[in-house]
């Protein structure tokens, strides 16, 4: 006999799984990169008051993270 979950638990689990799939999806390294980029920019602008540096660092880090992700995807597709 399998134990079924209650409706609130199933709804909460479904909601959490949706957000996990929406935010993390197939590439968890991009999710981690986004969190790191937001943290670095927040530290630069709040702690150091380097707003101009934060404006420059944000796109550089974002493009770097995307380039690394694309390179990893290319390597994995070539192995198959």
Backbone as XML, in Angstrom:
<?xml version="1.0"?>
<chain id="A" units="angstrom">
  <residue number="1" name="UNK">
    <atom name="N" x="0.852" y="-1.164" z="0.000"/>
    <atom name="CA" x="0.000" y="0.000" z="0.000"/>
    <atom name="C" x="0.910" y="1.243" z="0.000"/>
  </residue>
  <residue number="2" name="UNK">
    <atom name="N" x="0.734" y="2.142" z="-0.981"/>
    <atom name="CA" x="1.551" y="3.356" z="-1.033"/>
    <atom name="C" x="0.823" y="4.498" z="-0.338"/>
  </residue>
  <residue number="3" name="UNK">
    <atom name="N" x="1.585" y="5.275" z="0.363"/>
    <atom name="CA" x="1.016" y="6.398" z="1.116"/>
    <atom name="C" x="0.960" y="7.617" z="0.203"/>
  </residue>
  <residue number="4" name="UNK">
    <atom name="N" x="-0.231" y="8.174" z="0.003"/>
    <atom name="CA" x="-0.370" y="9.364" z="-0.823"/>
    <atom name="C" x="-0.161" y="10.608" z="0.019"/>
  </residue>
  <residue number="5" name="UNK">
    <atom name="N" x="0.412" y="11.628" z="-0.626"/>
    <atom name="CA" x="0.644" y="12.898" z="0.065"/>
    <atom name="C" x="-0.648" y="13.710" z="0.059"/>
  </residue>
  <residue number="6" name="UNK">
    <atom name="N" x="-0.772" y="14.559" z="1.054"/>
    <atom name="CA" x="-1.951" y="15.417" z="1.124"/>
    <atom name="C" x="-1.881" y="16.488" z="0.037"/>
  </residue>
  <residue number="7" name="UNK">
    <atom name="N" x="-3.009" y="17.100" z="-0.233"/>
    <atom name="CA" x="-3.090" y="18.101" z="-1.288"/>
    <atom name="C" x="-2.155" y="19.287" z="-1.054"/>
  </residue>
  <residue number="8" name="UNK">
    <atom name="N" x="-2.090" y="19.863" z="0.150"/>
    <atom name="CA" x="-1.166" y="20.990" z="0.339"/>
    <atom name="C" x="0.297" y="20.604" z="0.109"/>
  </residue>
  <residue number="9" name="UNK">
    <atom name="N" x="0.673" y="19.394" z="0.508"/>
    <atom name="CA" x="2.057" y="18.952" z="0.311"/>
    <atom name="C" x="2.337" y="18.783" z="-1.174"/>
  </residue>
  <residue number="10" name="UNK">
    <atom name="N" x="1.389" y="18.191" z="-1.917"/>
    <atom name="CA" x="1.579" y="18.032" z="-3.364"/>
    <atom name="C" x="1.652" y="19.379" z="-4.072"/>
  </residue>
  <residue number="11" name="UNK">
    <atom name="N" x="0.809" y="20.323" z="-3.666"/>
    <atom name="CA" x="0.834" y="21.655" z="-4.277"/>
    <atom name="C" x="2.146" y="22.370" z="-3.981"/>
  </residue>
  <residue number="12" name="UNK">
    <atom name="N" x="2.598" y="22.286" z="-2.744"/>
    <atom name="CA" x="3.858" y="22.925" z="-2.373"/>
    <atom name="C" x="5.032" y="22.290" z="-3.108"/>
  </residue>
  <residue number="13" name="UNK">
    <atom name="N" x="5.027" y="20.969" z="-3.203"/>
    <atom name="CA" x="6.096" y="20.262" z="-3.918"/>
    <atom name="C" x="6.076" y="20.613" z="-5.405"/>
  </residue>
  <residue number="14" name="UNK">
    <atom name="N" x="4.904" y="20.672" z="-5.999"/>
    <atom name="CA" x="4.783" y="21.053" z="-7.405"/>
    <atom name="C" x="5.253" y="22.474" z="-7.645"/>
  </residue>
  <residue number="15" name="UNK">
    <atom name="N" x="4.910" y="23.384" z="-6.743"/>
    <atom name="CA" x="5.345" y="24.777" z="-6.853"/>
    <atom name="C" x="6.864" y="24.888" z="-6.766"/>
  </residue>
  <residue number="16" name="UNK">
    <atom name="N" x="7.448" y="24.150" z="-5.816"/>
    <atom name="CA" x="8.906" y="24.169" z="-5.650"/>
    <atom name="C" x="9.597" y="23.555" z="-6.863"/>
  </residue>
  <residue number="17" name="UNK">
    <atom name="N" x="9.061" y="22.468" z="-7.386"/>
    <atom name="CA" x="9.662" y="21.830" z="-8.567"/>
    <atom name="C" x="9.579" y="22.734" z="-9.801"/>
  </residue>
  <residue number="18" name="UNK">
    <atom name="N" x="8.471" y="23.479" z="-9.936"/>
    <atom name="CA" x="8.352" y="24.428" z="-11.043"/>
    <atom name="C" x="9.456" y="25.471" z="-10.970"/>
  </residue>
  <residue number="19" name="UNK">
    <atom name="N" x="9.642" y="26.073" z="-9.788"/>
    <atom name="CA" x="10.651" y="27.113" z="-9.668"/>
    <atom name="C" x="12.061" y="26.561" z="-9.830"/>
  </residue>
  <residue number="20" name="UNK">
    <atom name="N" x="12.303" y="25.340" z="-9.343"/>
    <atom name="CA" x="13.608" y="24.723" z="-9.528"/>
    <atom name="C" x="13.874" y="24.529" z="-11.022"/>
  </residue>
  <residue number="21" name="UNK">
    <atom name="N" x="12.903" y="23.996" z="-11.741"/>
    <atom name="CA" x="13.078" y="23.766" z="-13.174"/>
    <atom name="C" x="13.188" y="25.085" z="-13.926"/>
  </residue>
  <residue number="22" name="UNK">
    <atom name="N" x="12.430" y="26.091" z="-13.514"/>
    <atom name="CA" x="12.464" y="27.391" z="-14.184"/>
    <atom name="C" x="13.787" y="28.107" z="-13.952"/>
  </residue>
  <residue number="23" name="UNK">
    <atom name="N" x="14.302" y="28.101" z="-12.733"/>
    <atom name="CA" x="15.527" y="28.828" z="-12.409"/>
    <atom name="C" x="16.790" y="28.044" z="-12.734"/>
  </residue>
  <residue number="24" name="UNK">
    <atom name="N" x="16.819" y="26.779" z="-12.426"/>
    <atom name="CA" x="18.024" y="25.982" z="-12.621"/>
    <atom name="C" x="18.001" y="25.310" z="-13.990"/>
  </residue>
  <residue number="25" name="UNK">
    <atom name="N" x="16.928" y="24.632" z="-14.301"/>
    <atom name="CA" x="16.790" y="23.993" z="-15.602"/>
    <atom name="C" x="17.871" y="22.973" z="-15.883"/>
  </residue>
  <residue number="26" name="UNK">
    <atom name="N" x="18.405" y="23.013" z="-17.103"/>
    <atom name="CA" x="19.410" y="22.045" z="-17.532"/>
    <atom name="C" x="20.834" y="22.463" z="-17.184"/>
  </residue>
  <residue number="27" name="UNK">
    <atom name="N" x="21.029" y="23.711" z="-16.835"/>
    <atom name="CA" x="22.389" y="24.211" z="-16.599"/>
    <atom name="C" x="22.496" y="24.854" z="-15.221"/>
  </residue>
  <residue number="28" name="UNK">
    <atom name="N" x="22.742" y="24.061" z="-14.199"/>
    <atom name="CA" x="22.865" y="24.629" z="-12.850"/>
    <atom name="C" x="24.058" y="25.565" z="-12.711"/>
  </residue>
  <residue number="29" name="UNK">
    <atom name="N" x="25.084" y="25.399" z="-13.567"/>
    <atom name="CA" x="26.240" y="26.298" z="-13.464"/>
    <atom name="C" x="25.862" y="27.735" z="-13.810"/>
  </residue>
  <residue number="30" name="UNK">
    <atom name="N" x="24.892" y="27.930" z="-14.699"/>
    <atom name="CA" x="24.449" y="29.295" z="-14.998"/>
    <atom name="C" x="23.681" y="29.892" z="-13.821"/>
  </residue>
  <residue number="31" name="UNK">
    <atom name="N" x="22.921" y="29.077" z="-13.123"/>
    <atom name="CA" x="22.211" y="29.560" z="-11.938"/>
    <atom name="C" x="23.200" y="30.000" z="-10.863"/>
  </residue>
  <residue number="32" name="UNK">
    <atom name="N" x="24.225" y="29.188" z="-10.651"/>
    <atom name="CA" x="25.269" y="29.545" z="-9.680"/>
    <atom name="C" x="26.007" y="30.796" z="-10.144"/>
  </residue>
  <residue number="33" name="UNK">
    <atom name="N" x="26.294" y="30.890" z="-11.438"/>
    <atom name="CA" x="26.983" y="32.068" z="-11.972"/>
    <atom name="C" x="26.163" y="33.330" z="-11.757"/>
  </residue>
  <residue number="34" name="UNK">
    <atom name="N" x="24.860" y="33.243" z="-11.961"/>
    <atom name="CA" x="23.993" y="34.409" z="-11.740"/>
    <atom name="C" x="24.035" y="34.837" z="-10.275"/>
  </residue>
  <residue number="35" name="UNK">
    <atom name="N" x="23.973" y="33.874" z="-9.374"/>
    <atom name="CA" x="24.047" y="34.213" z="-7.949"/>
    <atom name="C" x="25.383" y="34.861" z="-7.596"/>
  </residue>
  <residue number="36" name="UNK">
    <atom name="N" x="26.470" y="34.342" z="-8.151"/>
    <atom name="CA" x="27.798" y="34.915" z="-7.890"/>
    <atom name="C" x="27.893" y="36.320" z="-8.474"/>
  </residue>
  <residue number="37" name="UNK">
    <atom name="N" x="27.401" y="36.506" z="-9.696"/>
    <atom name="CA" x="27.461" y="37.824" z="-10.339"/>
    <atom name="C" x="26.663" y="38.846" z="-9.537"/>
  </residue>
  <residue number="38" name="UNK">
    <atom name="N" x="25.474" y="38.476" z="-9.119"/>
    <atom name="CA" x="24.662" y="39.399" z="-8.317"/>
    <atom name="C" x="25.369" y="39.728" z="-7.009"/>
  </residue>
  <residue number="39" name="UNK">
    <atom name="N" x="25.980" y="38.734" z="-6.384"/>
    <atom name="CA" x="26.715" y="38.971" z="-5.143"/>
    <atom name="C" x="27.906" y="39.899" z="-5.333"/>
  </residue>
  <residue number="40" name="UNK">
    <atom name="N" x="28.672" y="39.682" z="-6.401"/>
    <atom name="CA" x="29.846" y="40.528" z="-6.664"/>
    <atom name="C" x="29.422" y="41.966" z="-6.934"/>
  </residue>
  <residue number="41" name="UNK">
    <atom name="N" x="28.405" y="42.137" z="-7.759"/>
    <atom name="CA" x="27.938" y="43.494" z="-8.076"/>
    <atom name="C" x="27.370" y="44.168" z="-6.831"/>
  </residue>
  <residue number="42" name="UNK">
    <atom name="N" x="26.640" y="43.426" z="-6.007"/>
    <atom name="CA" x="26.106" y="44.005" z="-4.778"/>
    <atom name="C" x="27.226" y="44.414" z="-3.838"/>
  </residue>
  <residue number="43" name="UNK">
    <atom name="N" x="28.248" y="43.567" z="-3.712"/>
    <atom name="CA" x="29.387" y="43.928" z="-2.858"/>
    <atom name="C" x="30.119" y="45.150" z="-3.380"/>
  </residue>
  <residue number="44" name="UNK">
    <atom name="N" x="30.306" y="45.224" z="-4.682"/>
    <atom name="CA" x="30.997" y="46.379" z="-5.256"/>
    <atom name="C" x="30.216" y="47.668" z="-5.029"/>
  </residue>
  <residue number="45" name="UNK">
    <atom name="N" x="28.909" y="47.607" z="-5.214"/>
    <atom name="CA" x="28.135" y="48.849" z="-5.135"/>
    <atom name="C" x="27.785" y="49.251" z="-3.712"/>
  </residue>
  <residue number="46" name="UNK">
    <atom name="N" x="27.526" y="48.292" z="-2.838"/>
    <atom name="CA" x="27.099" y="48.635" z="-1.483"/>
    <atom name="C" x="28.281" y="48.814" z="-0.548"/>
  </residue>
  <residue number="47" name="UNK">
    <atom name="N" x="29.160" y="47.835" z="-0.512"/>
    <atom name="CA" x="30.253" y="47.863" z="0.453"/>
    <atom name="C" x="31.334" y="48.851" z="0.034"/>
  </residue>
  <residue number="48" name="UNK">
    <atom name="N" x="31.748" y="48.775" z="-1.234"/>
    <atom name="CA" x="32.844" y="49.613" z="-1.675"/>
    <atom name="C" x="32.433" y="50.905" z="-2.336"/>
  </residue>
  <residue number="49" name="UNK">
    <atom name="N" x="31.136" y="51.077" z="-2.604"/>
    <atom name="CA" x="30.621" y="52.249" z="-3.311"/>
    <atom name="C" x="31.316" y="52.433" z="-4.665"/>
  </residue>
  <residue number="50" name="UNK">
    <atom name="N" x="31.589" y="51.309" z="-5.337"/>
    <atom name="CA" x="32.192" y="51.337" z="-6.660"/>
    <atom name="C" x="31.111" y="51.090" z="-7.702"/>
  </residue>
  <residue number="51" name="UNK">
    <atom name="N" x="30.172" y="52.018" z="-7.833"/>
    <atom name="CA" x="29.054" y="51.836" z="-8.748"/>
    <atom name="C" x="29.515" y="51.780" z="-10.197"/>
  </residue>
  <residue number="52" name="UNK">
    <atom name="N" x="30.490" y="52.598" z="-10.559"/>
    <atom name="CA" x="30.984" y="52.589" z="-11.938"/>
    <atom name="C" x="31.648" y="51.246" z="-12.255"/>
  </residue>
  <residue number="53" name="UNK">
    <atom name="N" x="32.395" y="50.707" z="-11.310"/>
    <atom name="CA" x="33.027" y="49.403" z="-11.519"/>
    <atom name="C" x="31.971" y="48.310" z="-11.614"/>
  </residue>
  <residue number="54" name="UNK">
    <atom name="N" x="30.912" y="48.411" z="-10.830"/>
    <atom name="CA" x="29.844" y="47.418" z="-10.870"/>
    <atom name="C" x="29.146" y="47.415" z="-12.222"/>
  </residue>
  <residue number="55" name="UNK">
    <atom name="N" x="28.977" y="48.594" z="-12.812"/>
    <atom name="CA" x="28.336" y="48.695" z="-14.118"/>
    <atom name="C" x="29.206" y="48.045" z="-15.193"/>
  </residue>
  <residue number="56" name="UNK">
    <atom name="N" x="30.503" y="48.120" z="-15.041"/>
    <atom name="CA" x="31.414" y="47.511" z="-16.016"/>
    <atom name="C" x="31.563" y="46.015" z="-15.758"/>
  </residue>
  <residue number="57" name="UNK">
    <atom name="N" x="31.625" y="45.615" z="-14.510"/>
    <atom name="CA" x="31.864" y="44.218" z="-14.150"/>
    <atom name="C" x="30.652" y="43.339" z="-14.482"/>
  </residue>
  <residue number="58" name="UNK">
    <atom name="N" x="29.447" y="43.850" z="-14.321"/>
    <atom name="CA" x="28.242" y="43.049" z="-14.550"/>
    <atom name="C" x="28.194" y="42.442" z="-15.948"/>
  </residue>
  <residue number="59" name="UNK">
    <atom name="N" x="28.287" y="43.222" z="-17.019"/>
    <atom name="CA" x="28.228" y="42.585" z="-18.346"/>
    <atom name="C" x="29.439" y="41.696" z="-18.631"/>
  </residue>
  <residue number="60" name="UNK">
    <atom name="N" x="30.604" y="42.060" z="-18.111"/>
    <atom name="CA" x="31.785" y="41.225" z="-18.338"/>
    <atom name="C" x="31.617" y="39.847" z="-17.703"/>
  </residue>
  <residue number="61" name="UNK">
    <atom name="N" x="31.135" y="39.813" z="-16.479"/>
    <atom name="CA" x="30.912" y="38.531" z="-15.813"/>
    <atom name="C" x="29.797" y="37.730" z="-16.486"/>
  </residue>
  <residue number="62" name="UNK">
    <atom name="N" x="28.744" y="38.410" z="-16.927"/>
    <atom name="CA" x="27.637" y="37.709" z="-17.584"/>
    <atom name="C" x="28.089" y="37.085" z="-18.902"/>
  </residue>
  <residue number="63" name="UNK">
    <atom name="N" x="28.817" y="37.833" z="-19.706"/>
    <atom name="CA" x="29.313" y="37.304" z="-20.982"/>
    <atom name="C" x="30.305" y="36.170" z="-20.732"/>
  </residue>
  <residue number="64" name="UNK">
    <atom name="N" x="31.129" y="36.305" z="-19.721"/>
    <atom name="CA" x="32.085" y="35.239" z="-19.394"/>
    <atom name="C" x="31.364" y="33.958" z="-18.979"/>
  </residue>
  <residue number="65" name="UNK">
    <atom name="N" x="30.350" y="34.083" z="-18.160"/>
    <atom name="CA" x="29.598" y="32.909" z="-17.720"/>
    <atom name="C" x="28.909" y="32.229" z="-18.898"/>
  </residue>
  <residue number="66" name="UNK">
    <atom name="N" x="28.338" y="33.020" z="-19.789"/>
    <atom name="CA" x="27.690" y="32.438" z="-20.960"/>
    <atom name="C" x="28.696" y="31.768" z="-21.882"/>
  </residue>
  <residue number="67" name="UNK">
    <atom name="N" x="29.857" y="32.382" z="-22.067"/>
    <atom name="CA" x="30.886" y="31.794" z="-22.926"/>
    <atom name="C" x="31.377" y="30.467" z="-22.353"/>
  </residue>
  <residue number="68" name="UNK">
    <atom name="N" x="31.569" y="30.406" z="-21.058"/>
    <atom name="CA" x="32.006" y="29.164" z="-20.418"/>
    <atom name="C" x="30.934" y="28.086" z="-20.576"/>
  </residue>
  <residue number="69" name="UNK">
    <atom name="N" x="29.678" y="28.457" z="-20.415"/>
    <atom name="CA" x="28.595" y="27.495" z="-20.561"/>
    <atom name="C" x="28.502" y="26.968" z="-21.989"/>
  </residue>
  <residue number="70" name="UNK">
    <atom name="N" x="28.647" y="27.843" z="-22.965"/>
    <atom name="CA" x="28.601" y="27.419" z="-24.368"/>
    <atom name="C" x="29.768" y="26.500" z="-24.683"/>
  </residue>
  <residue number="71" name="UNK">
    <atom name="N" x="30.942" y="26.827" z="-24.197"/>
    <atom name="CA" x="32.116" y="25.981" z="-24.437"/>
    <atom name="C" x="31.928" y="24.585" z="-23.826"/>
  </residue>
  <residue number="72" name="UNK">
    <atom name="N" x="31.374" y="24.532" z="-22.621"/>
    <atom name="CA" x="31.115" y="23.229" z="-21.987"/>
    <atom name="C" x="30.097" y="22.427" z="-22.785"/>
  </residue>
  <residue number="73" name="UNK">
    <atom name="N" x="29.065" y="23.101" z="-23.304"/>
    <atom name="CA" x="28.049" y="22.403" z="-24.090"/>
    <atom name="C" x="28.632" y="21.884" z="-25.398"/>
  </residue>
  <residue number="74" name="UNK">
    <atom name="N" x="29.513" y="22.660" z="-26.022"/>
    <atom name="CA" x="30.163" y="22.210" z="-27.251"/>
    <atom name="C" x="31.030" y="20.989" z="-27.001"/>
  </residue>
  <residue number="75" name="UNK">
    <atom name="N" x="31.790" y="21.032" z="-25.926"/>
    <atom name="CA" x="32.651" y="19.894" z="-25.596"/>
    <atom name="C" x="31.830" y="18.635" z="-25.327"/>
  </residue>
  <residue number="76" name="UNK">
    <atom name="N" x="30.743" y="18.768" z="-24.598"/>
    <atom name="CA" x="29.945" y="17.590" z="-24.283"/>
    <atom name="C" x="29.238" y="17.044" z="-25.522"/>
  </residue>
  <residue number="77" name="UNK">
    <atom name="N" x="28.856" y="17.916" z="-26.453"/>
    <atom name="CA" x="28.197" y="17.426" z="-27.671"/>
    <atom name="C" x="29.203" y="16.779" z="-28.614"/>
  </residue>
  <residue number="78" name="UNK">
    <atom name="N" x="30.459" y="17.175" z="-28.582"/>
    <atom name="CA" x="31.475" y="16.571" z="-29.433"/>
    <atom name="C" x="31.837" y="15.182" z="-28.942"/>
  </residue>
  <residue number="79" name="UNK">
    <atom name="N" x="31.723" y="14.934" z="-27.652"/>
    <atom name="CA" x="32.043" y="13.619" z="-27.088"/>
    <atom name="C" x="31.008" y="12.575" z="-27.450"/>
  </residue>
  <residue number="80" name="UNK">
    <atom name="N" x="29.797" y="13.004" z="-27.729"/>
    <atom name="CA" x="28.705" y="12.047" z="-27.996"/>
    <atom name="C" x="28.747" y="11.518" z="-29.395"/>
  </residue>
</chain>
